Amino acid sequence: MSASSSQSSRSGSGLVVGSLDLDNYSLITASNPVEWDYEGEPIICSCKMMAPRWTSWTNANPGRRFYGCPNYKDPTKCCKFYLWHDPSLCDRGKEIVLELKAKEKLLHKEATFWKRQSLILKQNAADFVEAEIIEENARLKKEVKVLNNKIKEGKSGKWVKLFFALFSVVVICVFVKGSGNIYTCNALP
């Protein structure tokens, strides 16, 4: 595994498949690296500047490297100098490279699609879990409220029971005293 892809997989920021880091991957035709450091004598363009080595991705010369003016991408500054580094491919070679280029593009498009789908699913799962947590929290708050009310009722119910118990004793004592029975209530003043 390359250092950049293993780094990405450790950080959790990227999708890494084998040694291919899909977050930092660019199509071979899009990467088009410019090689300034190549073996042999430097090639000098008509502008009298060192010509770097480029890679052609045209249908006529797919993957074929050439030396070109450093201002190759800017036609207003370019001297239009180029010199092929690689020999031309045979027709079958070109056909194979173009097919591989098309397949790479398709696979990259599919990988990008599935990466987006993965992000959507992760977000949906997170939204679902968040909704479940909110719902459970609301349910628990209601349950706490009911239990708090029961506790309040239980406390006030205890005092009510105590009051009725004392009231009953007083009534019985008054009744017994008023009836002339021999029993007296010493608890009352």
One Martini backbone bead per residue (centre of mass of N, CA, C, O) as a GRO file, in nm:
protein
  189
    1MET     BB    1   0.097   0.034   0.021
    2SER     BB    2   0.078   0.350   0.002
    3ALA     BB    3   0.131   0.626   0.184
    4SER     BB    4  -0.124   0.789   0.099
    5SER     BB    5  -0.339   0.562   0.134
    6SER     BB    6  -0.276   0.486   0.429
    7GLN     BB    7  -0.327   0.763   0.542
    8SER     BB    8  -0.623   0.789   0.453
    9SER     BB    9  -0.730   0.532   0.602
   10ARG     BB   10  -0.653   0.636   0.888
   11SER     BB   11  -0.819   0.912   0.883
   12GLY     BB   12  -1.112   0.852   0.731
   13SER     BB   13  -1.148   1.043   0.464
   14GLY     BB   14  -1.111   0.794   0.270
   15LEU     BB   15  -1.135   0.589  -0.013
   16VAL     BB   16  -0.988   0.264  -0.003
   17VAL     BB   17  -0.861   0.056  -0.272
   18GLY     BB   18  -0.623  -0.088  -0.181
   19SER     BB   19  -0.394   0.142  -0.342
   20LEU     BB   20  -0.656   0.321  -0.402
   21ASP     BB   21  -0.720   0.666  -0.381
   22LEU     BB   22  -1.021   0.813  -0.453
   23ASP     BB   23  -0.977   1.110  -0.354
   24ASN     BB   24  -0.679   1.138  -0.522
   25TYR     BB   25  -0.786   1.054  -0.790
   26SER     BB   26  -0.685   1.061  -1.134
   27LEU     BB   27  -0.696   1.055  -1.438
   28ILE     BB   28  -0.455   0.984  -1.656
   29THR     BB   29  -0.547   1.217  -1.854
   30ALA     BB   30  -0.551   1.445  -1.619
   31SER     BB   31  -0.265   1.443  -1.496
   32ASN     BB   32  -0.040   1.513  -1.694
   33PRO     BB   33   0.262   1.498  -1.647
   34VAL     BB   34   0.550   1.691  -1.600
   35GLU     BB   35   0.879   1.634  -1.721
   36TRP     BB   36   1.193   1.765  -1.610
   37ASP     BB   37   1.323   1.488  -1.515
   38TYR     BB   38   1.546   1.359  -1.748
   39GLU     BB   39   1.720   1.171  -1.941
   40GLY     BB   40   1.970   1.334  -2.067
   41GLU     BB   41   1.958   1.572  -2.275
   42PRO     BB   42   1.835   1.862  -2.302
   43ILE     BB   43   1.558   1.999  -2.445
   44ILE     BB   44   1.526   2.258  -2.685
   45CYS     BB   45   1.346   2.508  -2.774
   46SER     BB   46   1.272   2.789  -2.968
   47CYS     BB   47   1.289   2.969  -2.687
   48LYS     BB   48   1.543   2.855  -2.522
   49MET     BB   49   1.407   2.620  -2.359
   50MET     BB   50   1.334   2.377  -2.158
   51ALA     BB   51   1.184   2.075  -2.251
   52PRO     BB   52   0.940   1.904  -2.149
   53ARG     BB   53   0.766   1.611  -2.069
   54TRP     BB   54   0.488   1.482  -2.228
   55THR     BB   55   0.143   1.361  -2.259
   56SER     BB   56  -0.054   1.206  -2.483
   57TRP     BB   57  -0.441   1.189  -2.531
   58THR     BB   58  -0.494   1.130  -2.804
   59ASN     BB   59  -0.619   0.920  -3.042
   60ALA     BB   60  -0.348   0.914  -3.213
   61ASN     BB   61  -0.156   0.944  -2.913
   62PRO     BB   62  -0.181   0.740  -2.675
   63GLY     BB   63   0.069   0.780  -2.426
   64ARG     BB   64   0.253   0.967  -2.580
   65ARG     BB   65   0.565   1.106  -2.569
   66PHE     BB   66   0.684   1.456  -2.540
   67TYR     BB   67   0.845   1.742  -2.645
   68GLY     BB   68   0.781   2.074  -2.507
   69CYS     BB   69   0.697   2.362  -2.455
   70PRO     BB   70   0.640   2.520  -2.153
   71ASN     BB   71   0.392   2.682  -2.318
   72TYR     BB   72   0.190   2.467  -2.437
   73LYS     BB   73  -0.090   2.570  -2.295
   74ASP     BB   74   0.001   2.859  -2.426
   75PRO     BB   75  -0.043   2.977  -2.745
   76THR     BB   76   0.075   3.278  -2.709
   77LYS     BB   77   0.377   3.155  -2.598
   78CYS     BB   78   0.415   2.937  -2.800
   79CYS     BB   79   0.641   2.769  -3.039
   80LYS     BB   80   0.540   2.465  -3.120
   81PHE     BB   81   0.730   2.271  -2.997
   82TYR     BB   82   0.809   1.922  -3.097
   83LEU     BB   83   0.914   1.589  -2.967
   84TRP     BB   84   0.933   1.268  -2.992
   85HIS     BB   85   0.995   0.994  -2.770
   86ASP     BB   86   0.792   0.799  -2.875
   87PRO     BB   87   0.676   0.571  -3.056
   88SER     BB   88   0.446   0.468  -3.249
   89LEU     BB   89   0.160   0.309  -3.247
   90CYS     BB   90  -0.020   0.072  -3.326
   91ASP     BB   91  -0.343   0.026  -3.392
   92ARG     BB   92  -0.391  -0.184  -3.163
   93GLY     BB   93  -0.261  -0.022  -2.935
   94LYS     BB   94  -0.451   0.219  -2.952
   95GLU     BB   95  -0.711   0.061  -2.903
   96ILE     BB   96  -0.637  -0.041  -2.621
   97VAL     BB   97  -0.583   0.230  -2.483
   98LEU     BB   98  -0.867   0.349  -2.540
   99GLU     BB   99  -1.025   0.132  -2.387
  100LEU     BB  100  -0.887   0.176  -2.112
  101LYS     BB  101  -0.964   0.471  -2.089
  102ALA     BB  102  -1.273   0.421  -2.093
  103LYS     BB  103  -1.280   0.228  -1.848
  104GLU     BB  104  -1.162   0.421  -1.644
  105LYS     BB  105  -1.383   0.633  -1.666
  106LEU     BB  106  -1.615   0.448  -1.583
  107LEU     BB  107  -1.501   0.356  -1.307
  108HIS     BB  108  -1.477   0.640  -1.190
  109LYS     BB  109  -1.777   0.705  -1.210
  110GLU     BB  110  -1.873   0.469  -1.032
  111ALA     BB  111  -1.707   0.536  -0.779
  112THR     BB  112  -1.837   0.813  -0.739
  113PHE     BB  113  -2.125   0.716  -0.709
  114TRP     BB  114  -2.075   0.518  -0.464
  115LYS     BB  115  -1.966   0.732  -0.278
  116ARG     BB  116  -2.221   0.904  -0.269
  117GLN     BB  117  -2.407   0.678  -0.168
  118SER     BB  118  -2.254   0.635   0.096
  119LEU     BB  119  -2.301   0.920   0.210
  120ILE     BB  120  -2.608   0.905   0.206
  121LEU     BB  121  -2.636   0.658   0.394
  122LYS     BB  122  -2.492   0.779   0.633
  123GLN     BB  123  -2.686   1.018   0.668
  124ASN     BB  124  -2.945   0.853   0.700
  125ALA     BB  125  -2.849   0.697   0.949
  126ALA     BB  126  -2.800   0.946   1.124
  127ASP     BB  127  -3.089   1.056   1.107
  128PHE     BB  128  -3.229   0.807   1.226
  129VAL     BB  129  -3.081   0.801   1.497
  130GLU     BB  130  -3.158   1.086   1.581
  131ALA     BB  131  -3.465   1.039   1.578
  132GLU     BB  132  -3.464   0.812   1.788
  133ILE     BB  133  -3.340   0.978   2.017
  134ILE     BB  134  -3.556   1.196   2.028
  135GLU     BB  135  -3.793   1.006   2.084
  136GLU     BB  136  -3.677   0.875   2.342
  137ASN     BB  137  -3.644   1.137   2.499
  138ALA     BB  138  -3.945   1.213   2.503
  139ARG     BB  139  -4.041   0.956   2.644
  140LEU     BB  140  -3.866   0.992   2.902
  141LYS     BB  141  -3.983   1.265   2.989
  142LYS     BB  142  -4.269   1.163   3.033
  143GLU     BB  143  -4.195   0.948   3.242
  144VAL     BB  144  -4.075   1.143   3.448
  145LYS     BB  145  -4.331   1.309   3.489
  146VAL     BB  146  -4.506   1.079   3.594
  147LEU     BB  147  -4.324   1.002   3.833
  148ASN     BB  148  -4.328   1.278   3.972
  149ASN     BB  149  -4.634   1.277   4.019
  150LYS     BB  150  -4.639   1.021   4.191
  151ILE     BB  151  -4.460   1.131   4.410
  152LYS     BB  152  -4.640   1.370   4.487
  153GLU     BB  153  -4.889   1.196   4.549
  154GLY     BB  154  -4.754   1.023   4.762
  155LYS     BB  155  -4.689   1.251   4.960
  156SER     BB  156  -4.976   1.369   4.983
  157GLY     BB  157  -5.111   1.097   5.058
  158LYS     BB  158  -4.971   1.060   5.328
  159TRP     BB  159  -5.091   1.315   5.464
  160VAL     BB  160  -5.380   1.238   5.424
  161LYS     BB  161  -5.372   0.975   5.586
  162LEU     BB  162  -5.273   1.101   5.849
  163PHE     BB  163  -5.508   1.292   5.885
  164PHE     BB  164  -5.732   1.071   5.888
  165ALA     BB  165  -5.619   0.919   6.128
  166LEU     BB  166  -5.635   1.151   6.333
  167PHE     BB  167  -5.932   1.216   6.288
  168SER     BB  168  -6.036   0.939   6.376
  169VAL     BB  169  -5.933   0.951   6.666
  170VAL     BB  170  -6.085   1.200   6.748
  171VAL     BB  171  -6.369   1.098   6.687
  172ILE     BB  172  -6.360   0.856   6.872
  173CYS     BB  173  -6.299   1.007   7.131
  174VAL     BB  174  -6.550   1.185   7.125
  175PHE     BB  175  -6.752   0.957   7.113
  176VAL     BB  176  -6.668   0.811   7.371
  177LYS     BB  177  -6.700   1.054   7.562
  178GLY     BB  178  -7.002   1.118   7.481
  179SER     BB  179  -7.119   0.821   7.575
  180GLY     BB  180  -6.994   0.736   7.865
  181ASN     BB  181  -6.771   0.570   7.853
  182ILE     BB  182  -6.493   0.428   8.016
  183TYR     BB  183  -6.345   0.532   7.796
  184THR     BB  184  -6.050   0.720   7.744
  185CYS     BB  185  -5.876   0.997   7.608
  186ASN     BB  186  -5.540   1.082   7.671
  187ALA     BB  187  -5.433   1.220   7.409
  188LEU     BB  188  -5.618   1.444   7.481
  189PRO     BB  189  -5.667   1.771   7.625
   0.00000   0.00000   0.00000
